[in-house]
Amino acid sequence: MTVYEAQARIAEIRSRIGLGAPMTTGGGDAFAATLQSTLDSSRSVTGTAVVDAAKRYLGTPYVFGGTNPESGLDCSGLVQRVYADLGVKLPRVAEDQAREGTAVPDMAHARSGDLLAFGNPVDHIGIYAGGDKMIVAPHTGDVVKIQQVYETPSAIRRIVPTTSLDPSLPGGLPGGSPGGLSGALSAAALTGALSGGLAGGSAGPGGALGGGSGSLAGALGGGSGSLAGMLGGASGSLAGALGGGSGTLGGGSAAALAMSAAGARAGSAPAASMAASATMRPAALTGVPYADLFQRAGAKYGLSPALLAAVAKVESGYNPAAVSSAGAQGLMQIMPATARGLGVNALDPAQAVDGAARMLSANLERFGSIDLALAAYNAGGGAVSRYGGIPPFAQTQAYVPKVKAAMEQLAGRGFA
């Protein structure tokens, strides 16, 4: 078991026992018993169990918005249903699911049962089955199936902590205890150690395990070895182990999109292949609503202001209070989950234009053409990747030419 996996396990323990809350009377004995009980109750849920649960839905038709396997499931509906079957509650939307659990750095560290998310913002998600394959509900006209991981995920999240009981893993903590971390940190060992570390139970577990000043060896004092020894060389303090380490790989973050946009402005290969009308020009948009916002965002992200204005015209008719039947909001018709990922208020015109510009810039960087960037804005980047072009959705097929026609109209008025 790696330090990373131990951190994931500790994070799960913290979330389940509510670290930071006052401890009930009973001191270290009570806390050790609580910890052992929690560990025992979670052992049955493994990555392999997640994959097995997902396989039960193979062949279920894809239905956009579907959450009932009797009628059909979409990608996030499948993920939510599988984990619910195992007693784990997840959000409904893929972008929110991609923030759950613990971040996994890359596919080399991925384990069966991990969530693989795609797109910035996240618009597709599946369950890793091992062997570079995943179980997904792909798109309309298809069914839940096992398929290759077709591109590098934008986020990998571990929902179920790994233990040595999981047959998908080569082994657990050094020492060979069948209970993985729960075996290494047994209730018996923790009883005496935590009784001292918690000063006779007067301090809450958040104080001793919160990692303020001492290493785990100090917090668990008097045991057979520090976490460094049990993990085979880890030396960080408990503050580091419980603090969550480095930032997550959350899909759709503003920072990730900004970096993608920066790459486009720096002249990356996809950016160089963009059509000339997608690059920023100092054209005035006199007479166009919110012209100043389109100009500012265009200059900031290397886009034509006319492109942004055309999207706003087709999406909302320049109405900043518009709300679609699907829930998309504001001038640029951004879905609430996407807006959260971008860190913007979709009903604020300035924030909406900035967020839309980031998405379009990232789409241009990713797909290299206006047509595909617009298709991704409408249907999601995951759909464009899966179909290898503009998805065969009637709305998207009509959307792309509408926006391009609006751009041409603006160009005819001198807004190139």
ABEGO torsion letter per residue (X at the ends): XBAAAAAAAAAAAAAAAGBGBBBBBGEAAAAAAAAAAAAAAAAABBAAAAAAAAAAABGBBBBBGBABAAAEBBAAAAAAAAAAAAGBBBBABAAAAAABEBBBABAAABBBGBBBBBEOBBABBBBBAEGGBBBBBABBGBBBBBBBBABBBABBBBABBBBAABAABAEBBBGGBAAEAAAABBAAAAAAAAAAAAGGGABBAAAAAAGAABBAAAAABGBAEBAAAAAGGBABBAAAAAAGEBBBABBGBAAAAAAAAAAAAAGBAAAAABBAAABBBABBABGBBGAAAAAAAAAAAGBBAAAAAAAAAAAAGGBAABBBAAGBBEAAGBBAAAAAAAGBBAABAAAAAAAAAAAAAAAAAAAGBAAAAAAAAAAEAAAAAAAGEBBABAAAAAAAAAAAAAAAAAAAAGBX
